[in-house]
Amino acid sequence: MGFVMRHIISKASTWLLVVFLGTAIMNSTAFAQAAKGPSGLPLPRFVSLKSRSVNLRIGPSLDYAVAFRYLKTGVPVEIIQEYDNWRRIRDADGTEGWVNQALLSGDRTALAAPWMRGKGEGIFVNLRRDPQSTAPIVARMQPGVLLHIGECNGDWCHAETQGVEGWIAQSEIWGAYPGEAFK
């Protein structure tokens, strides 16, 4: 076999290896994003607290101690694990624990830039009339404001808080994944 033919075969082999590895990586990424819990629903996923008083337990049973108590309905949480009728959740501060599924709602809520809380008095998150960064501002919110989310298009979410509604950049909330779209 000549030098030219070996060179062509070598290049083709390298190209096929790159395609194979790229396909394998894309498939494993898609699989990781499409993980489902025993309930058949995706993990992780965002939900909200249904009750005004919710005990966060250190394990998935009433036999486990209460580590923390939430005192506000509608707080967004992320379900990261399922066991029987218990859900391991994580809140915007990173606190994790177990909650009975009956205390969770599929209603979508979010917090406006909770990572900016305590960074200063002049920091605000804008709620806009339309899903564009040039749209007029309908409200300026302090970080941590609770929003009710109606839909997200992957870049913007339609939200309502205290009777005001508009669009907020999806990158400025905790309660929807980057690129997630839903109605």
N, C-alpha and C positions, 0 to 999 in steps of 0.2 A: 504494500500500500504506500502511495506516495505521500510526501510531506503535506501537500495541499489537502488531500483527502483526510489525513489525520487531523489537521487543523480544523476542517469543517466539522468532523465528527466531534472533536473536543468542544467547539463552540456550541454545537447543537446539544450536546450532553449537558453543558453548563446551563444553557437556556432552559432545558427541560427540568433540571434540578431546581432552578429558580421558580419556575411555574408551579412545580409540585409543592415546594415549601410554602410559597405564597398561598396556594389553595388550602394547604393544611392549616396554616395560621388563620386564614379567614374562616374556615369551618370551625376551628376550636374557639375563635372569638364569638362567632354566631352562637355556638353551643353554650358558651358561658353566659351570654346575654339572655338566652332563652331558657335558662334553668327554671324548673318548676318544682314547687314544693309538693308535699303530700296532698294538699288541697287542689292541686292542678293549676293553681295560679302562679304567675311568675315570681321569682325571688331574685333580687330584692324588689320591693314595690312600695310606693307611698300610699298611706291611708291617713285617717285622722282619728282623734279620740272622740268617741260618741258620748261619753258621760262627762259630767262636771267633776267627778271625783274618780280617779283611776289609780289603782295601786300597781306599782311597778315592782315585781317580785324578783328575787335572785334565782329562782328556778321555776319550771313549768308545772306548778301545782299550788293549791291553797296551803299546802304544808310548808312551803318556803316562806321565808321572812320577806316583809315589805321593805324594799330599799329606798323607795321614793314614792310620793303621791302627787299626781298631777291634779290641779284644781281648776282647770279651764277646759271647756269643751272645744272641739275643733282644732286642737293642736296637731300639726302635721308630724307624723312619725314614719319611719321606714321599717317595714317588716323584713328581717334578714334571715329568719329561720322559723320553721313550723314544727310543732310537736303536739299531736292530738288536737285539742281545741285551744292550745296555747300558742302565742306568737311572740317570738323574741323580736323586740323593737329597738330602734336607735332614734334618739331625738337630735335636734339641730346642734345641741351642745356635745354630742357624742356619748351621752349616757345610754347604757344598754340594760335591758332586763326583759322579763316575761310578763305578758298581759293576756288575760282571757280574750278570745276572739270576739265574744259578745260585747266587749267594750270598745270595739273598733268599728269604724265606718268607712265605706268606700268613697265617701265624699272627699274631694280633693281640696286641700288647703295648702298654704305655703306661708313662709315667713320672709319678709323683705330683708334681704342681706343681713342675716343675723350675725355674720362674721364681722360686721362693721359696728356692732353695739359697743359703746364705750370708747369709740375712737375720736370723739369730739362732738361739740354741739352743732357744728355747721354741716354735718354729713346727712344727706337725704337721698332717698331713692325715688325716682320719678315714675308716676303713673301717667300714661299718655293717652290721648284720644284715639289714636290709631296705632297699629303695630309697626311703627317706624321711629327711628331715633330723631327725626326732624318734626314729628307730630307735636302739636301743642300739649303742654303739661296740664293735666286736670287735677293732680294732687302731688304734693311732695311729702313723703312719709319718712319717719325716723326708722332706722334699722330695727328689725324685730317685729314690725307691725304684722298682725295676722290678716291674711288675705284668703278669700274664697275664690277658688280657681274654677272657671267654667270650661275652658279649653286651652290647649297649648298647640302651637304649630311647629314646634321645634326650635324656634328663635324667640317667640313672644308668647305670653300667656294673657288671656282675658281674665281680669280679676276684679273683685269688688271688696271694698272695706268701708264700713261706717256709712253706707249709702252712696258712695262714690264708686263708679266703675270706669275701667279703662284697660290699657295694655301695659304690661311690664316686661322688660327684657328677661328672658328665661335665665340668663346668666346672673341675674340679680335676686334670685329667690332660692329658698331651700324648700323643696316640696315637689319638684319635677326634675327629671334627669336631663342632662344636656342632650339636645336633639330629640327628646321625647315629644310625640305628637298624640293628642287625644281630644275627644269632644265629649 
